[in-house]
Amino acid sequence: MLAMAHTMGNNLSGMPMDGWMYLGMALIGLGVPAAIFGALPQKRPDREASNGVTFEAPDDTPLTRSHTAVLLVLTLGLIIDTMKPATLGFVLPGMRGEYGMAKSTAALLPFVALTGTTIGSFLWGWLADIYGRRVSILLSTILFVSTSICGAMPSYGWNLVMCFLMGCSAGGMLPVVYTLLTEVMPPRHRSWVLVLVGGTGLVGGYLAASGAAHVFEPLFGWRSLWLQGFPTGLLLLAMARWIPESPRFLLQRGMHTELAAMTQRFGIVRRAPTNLPTDALPVATNQHELTVALVITALSWSFVNFGLLLWLPTDLQDRGFSAEIASGIIASSAIVALPTIMIAAVLYSRWSGKRTLIGTVLLTLAGLVGAMLPAQTLSWPPLLIAVIALLVVGTNGLIAVLLPYAAENYATEVRGRATGLIAASSKFGGVAVQLGAFAGLIPTLGGAAIALIVPMGVSAILISRAGQETRGRSLQDLEATA
């Protein structure tokens, strides 16, 4: 159908669904559940087998070929995973033109996609705790590949269905990748690896999406941007041999041969429960208070990112700035993103994980305070650029360290679902902002700042109270105080 459409200006709107299309969708409906069933472990977990046992490489373990391979594969996975939702902005203009839709109707597409990513973040994190990290990554990739068929959907309604499923699959990769890397990297390298891999994957995904739109969309139309999920997803599945499984998961399933091979590849050793008296351990953190703090931080970030920064160009044009200046803000955020992530990785690994997270929150908070200045004062371009720079640097640094910090702070049994909850919270603002846009509630710079300054300030206070330092500490130590 796509080849046929290429001879007709890449337009499939109004074409009937033929038998082959229905057959293909039916096979997806059968194949995805069959793949899930086939990938599930055959043995129920033996929780008693791993009580108090921690698997971790010694602090002086060097990075080996196995570490390098898993870093490259998971970074590629995040880039591929981020490409799909990042493509939404490039797809919408062509989709509106083909279907002749109003803006309000087209806005349903990012809404269902962001709803899917919010649900998928928690769902796949929960599955990672039950069925294993590696299985969850592979299953989300399989669903990701299958939803690439939305590139050939003649009707807009079917595009919405597939886009929701795509969001569910895309939302699951990020928290599970952080969870897995936390458990296989030596403590000395864990901090910078988590920040750098996650940040590079996110930025790389947006750059790859924009590059693909520049190369393929003029020739093959907007549908080609959806279909690229098929070969890229298959590439990730082909590289799955380099993705390891969590050692404790292998122990609980009695997979001792696989456990021995995995621990040898990554220099991981089995550590028995600590016998240190309670007063010899660091003060235990309040997990409930920490979870509340990280959820509030993630929600605040999502509203700043999807609300304030997303609508910032529109707000600037309403203030009288030219479209060139408004679009330049978007370009500058992309340029600042990667250096910010690099600096955050250095500070997180060399200085302090907890203080780096609080620092990024305070930078964002400073930007919000600046945004509350009177409109006449903010009309001075140097001051406006300084305020926006604080917001861009703060938000980029914040999201780069938030999920790594969450993954390090929870015990193995709940690490996936806890990190997934924080990841889902970081996307919920996008869903809420889209609902507001449907009702005609477009946030302004000052109005959004007033609404967000209190929760952002509260999150900094709660993290300072309930958070613990993670830099350079072993998982055994962190789990003993969790």
N, C-alpha and C positions, 0 to 999 in steps of 0.2 A: 504493500500500500504506500509505503514511503517512496519507493522508486517511482511508482505511478504518479505520486503527488509532485515529484521533482519536475515532471514535464508540464505541470499545471501551476507553476509558481509556488510550489511547496504548500499547497492549500488542500486540507482534507475536510474542512468544515462542510457539513451537510451530506457527506458520503455515507451510505448505509453501512451498518456493521454486517460483514459477510460471515459465512460459516467458518472460514479459517480463523477469523478474529475471535469468534465465540469459542472455538476449539482451543485456541491459544490461551485465552483467559481461564477456561475450565482446567487446562493442564497446570496453570499456575496455582489455581485453587486447590488442586490435588497434590502438586509437587512440593509446595512450601510446607504444608503439614507433614508430608511424608519425610521430607528432609529433616524437619524438627524431630519427628519421632525416631528417625534413624540415628540422629546425633546425640540423643539423650543417653546418659549412662545406664548400663544394664543392671548395675548393682546399686541398692540404696546406700546412702552414706552411713558410715559407722562413726558417729560423732565422738564416741568414747576413745577411739583410736588416736585422736589428735588433741585430747584435752590437755591444755597447757603447753603443747609442743609448738615450737616456732622454727620455721625454716628460713635461713637467711645466710647470705655470703658474709664472711668476715670483712671487717672494715678495710683491710689492706688488699682485698681481692682486686686485681686489675681487670679492666674491661677487655674481654676476649672477642674472638670472631662471633661467637654466639650472641654476646651482648650487642655487638654492632649490627648483626643481622636483624635481631628483633627490633632494635631502634629504627632501622631503615624501613622495615616492613610496617611497623605501627605508625611511623610518621607518614608513610605513603597512604596507609589506611585512613588516617585523619584527613589528609589532603583530599582523597577521593570522597570521603564521607562529607566533608564540608562543602565540596563543589556543588552538591545537589541543592541544598537550601540557598547557597550563595547565588545559584543560577536564577532564582526567582525574579530578581530585579531585571535581568536581561531578557527573560522570557515574556514578561508581562506586556511590553509594547507590541510585540509581534502577535501575541495571543489576542490582545484587544482588537487589533486590526483585522485578524482573520475571522473572529467570531462577532465583530461589531458590537462589543460590550461597553456598557457604561463603566466608569471608574468604580462605582460601588459594587458592581457585580464582579469585576476583576479582582477587587480587594478580598474576595472570598478565598482566592488561591493562597496568598501568604498566610491568611488566617488559619486555614485547615492544615497547612504545612507546619506552622509554629505550634498548633495544637498537637499535631502528631509528634513533633520533637519533644514537647513537654512530657507527653505520656510515655514516649519511647525511652527517655532518659531514665525514668524510674523503673519502667518495666524490665529493660535489659540489665540494669544494675541488680534488680531483684533476682533475675534469672542467673546472673553471674555468681551469686552467692549460693544458689541451689544446684545448678548444673555445671558450673565451672566457667572460668574466664574465657578460655579458648573457644569453647562451644558457643558461648554467647556472641563472640566476635564473628564466628563463621556464620551463625544463623542470621545475624543482622545483615551480613554481607549478602547472603542468599536472598533475603527479602529485598535488599537494595537493588540487586540485579533484576529481580522479577518486576519491580515497579518501573523499570526503564521503558516498559511497553507503553507508558502513558504518552510517549512521544508519537505514537501512532493512533491515539484515541481520536475519532472524528468528532465526538461530542464533548462539550465543556464539562458536563456532569461527571463523565467517566474520568476526565482529567482531575477533578476534585477528589474522587475516591482514591485514585492511584497516588495523588500528591499527599494525601493524608497517610497512606501506608508508607510512602517514601519518607515522610517526616518521622514516623515511628522507627523505621530502620536507622535513619541518620542520627536520631537522638541518642541511640544506644551505644555508639562507638566510643564517644569521648569518656564517659565515666568508667567504662570497663577497661579502656587502655590505661588510664591513670591507676586503676586498681591493680592491674597486672604488672605494670612497671614498678609500682611500689614494692611488690613481692619478689621481684627477680633481680633488682639492682642492688649492688653493695651500698651500705649506708653512706659511704664517702661520696658516691656519685649520684645517689638517689635524687637529691634536691634539684640540682641543676638539670638533670636529665628530664625530670617531670615537667619543669617549667619550659625548657627549651623545645622538647618534643611536642608538647601540647600547643605552645604558641606558634611554632613553625608550621604545624599541621593546619591550624586555623588560618593563619595569614596565607600560607601556600594554597589553601583551598580557594580563598577569595581571588588570589592572583590567577590561579588556574582557570577558575570560572570566567573571569574577565578576558583572559587570553583565548579561551575556547570560543567565547561569544564574538571576539574580534575576528577570528580565523574562519569559523564554520557558519555562523549565522548569516552573513551576507550571501553565501553560496547555497546553503541547504535549509535556511529558515530556522525559526526558533525551535522546532521540534528536534532538530539534531542535538540541541543542548540537553534534552532529556535522555536521548538514546545513548549518549556517551557513558551513562552509568552501566550499560551492559558490558562493553569490553573492559572498562576499568575495574568493575567488580569482579569479573572473571580473572583478571590479573591478580587481584588481591587473594582470591581463592587459590590460585595456582602457587602463591607464595606462602600458603598457610603452614607448610612444613617447618618454617622458621618461627612460628608463633608457639611459645611454650604454654603449659598449663600450670596453674597454681600448685605448688608442692603439697600443701595441706589437702587440697582436693584429691590429688592422686593417692595420698595416704588413706583418706577416708573411704575411697572406693577399692582399696586393696590392690591398686595397680603398682605393685612394688618394682616391677621391671622398668616401667616407664619413669617411676620416681627416681630410681637409681641413675638412669641415663640423663634425666633432666638436671638433677643436682650436680652431676659430674660436669655437664656442659657449662653450667653457670657458677661453679665453685660454691654451691650452696651446701650448708651443713645443717644437721638437725640439732636443735638445742632443746634440752629438757626444761621443764618449768623451773623458774628461779626459786631458790631456797632462801633468798635474802629476807630478813625480817621486814615487816611493813614499814617500820620507821626508818629503814635504810633506803627505801625507794623515794623518788621524787613525789611531791604531793599530787594525788590523783586529781585529774581534771573533772569538772562537772559536765558529763556528756550531754545531758539534756539542755543545760544552759549554752554549751558550745554549739549544739545543733541549732538552737533558736538563733544564736548569733550569726552562724554561717548562712542560715536560710534568709534572715533579714538582709544580710549583706548581698546575697545573690539576687533577691527580689529587688533591692534598691538599685543594684547594677543594671538589672534588666530594664527597669523603667528609665534609667538614665540613657542606656544604649538604644533601646527600641523606641523610647518616647522622645526624650529631649534631643539626642543627637540625630535620630532618624528624621525628625521634622525640622531640624535646625535650618537647613537651606530655605525651606518655605517661610520660616519665621524671619530670617534675615531679609528675604525679598519683601516681606510685608513691612519691614522697618525702612525700606527704601534702598537697600544695597542691591547692586547689580547681580544678575544671574551668574556672571563670571566669578564674582567673589563668593557667592553662595556655593557654587560647584567646586570652587577651589578648597573650601573647607573639607569636602569629602576626600579630595585628592591628598590634602595634607594629613588627614587621619591615617590613610593607608601608608604614607611615607613614614610617619612617626611610629606606626605600630611595631615594626620589626625591631628597630633600635630599643624601643621601650621594653620589649620582651627580653632582649639580650641583657639589658641593665637589670631587669627584675630577676633573671636567672642568676646573675653574678651576686646580687645582694641576697637572694634567697639561700644560696649555697655557701657564701663566704661570710655573711654577716648574721642574719637571723631570719628564719622563716616567719615567725610570728610578727616580728617588728616590720618586716617587709610588707606583709599583708595589711597591717594597721597603717603603715605609711601610704600605701596606695589608696586606702579608704580616705585618709586625711587629705591627700591630693585632690581626689574627686570632690570631697567636701569643700575644699577651698574654691574649686571651680564653681560649685553650687552657690557659695556665698557671693562670689563675684557676679554670678548671673542674676542675683537679687538687687544689684545696683539699679538706680533709676535709668530708664531708657535713654534719657538725654545724656547721662554720663557714659553709658555703654556705646553711644553713637560714635565715640572717638575710636577709630579703627585700631590703634595699637593696644588699647585696653581691651577691646572686644577680642582681638586675636589672643591676648594673654589669657583671658578667661577661658576661651575655647581650648587653648593649648593645655591648660590645667585639666579640663574635663577629658580631653582625648588621651593625654598621657596617663591620667589617673585611672580611667576605665580600662585602657589597654593593659596597664600593669596589674590592675585588680583581677581581671579575668584570667590573666596568665598565672597568678599564684593561688587563686582561691581554690580551685579543684585539686591541685597537688597538695595543698595544706589539708583539705578535707580527707583525701585518701590516706594521708599519713596518720590521721588522728583517730581512726576507728579500728576495732579488732577485725581480724580476718573474716569471721563469720558474718559480719554485717557491713564490711567495707564497700561492697558493690552497691547495695541498696542505699547506704548513707551518702556515698558519692553521687549516686543517681538522683537522690532527692535534692542535693545541692545543685546539680546540673539542671534538673527540671525547674527549680526555682529561678535559675538564671535565664530561663526562656519564657517563664510565665508572663513577664512584663510585656513581651511582644504580643501575646494573645490578648491581654487586657487593653493594650494600646489600639490594637486592631478593632476590638469591640467598641472602644471609644470613638474611633474614626467612623465606624458605621453610624454612630449616633451624632456625628458632626462635631465631636469634642476633639479638636486639634490642639495639642499642648503648645504653649508658648515658652520661651526661654525662662522668663521670670516666674510664670505660674508653675512650671514643672519644678523649678528650683525650690520654691516655697514648700511644695508638697513633699519633696524628697530629702530636704536638709535634716529633718528630725530623725527619720529612720536610718539615714546614713551615719549620723552622729551617734545614735544608739548602738549601731553595729560595731563601731570602733570601741566603745566602752565595754560592750559585752565580750568582744574578742580579747581585749586586754585583761578582763577578769577571768574568763573561763578557758582561754586558749593556753596551750603549752608549747614550749619550744621543741621543734622537731629536727632542727638542723644537726646532722651528724649523729643522731641517736638511733640505736638499733630498734627494729620492730618489736623485739622482745621487751625492751625497756618501755617503748611507747604503749604496748598492749597491757603491760603490767600497771600502768598509770591511767589507762583509759577507763 
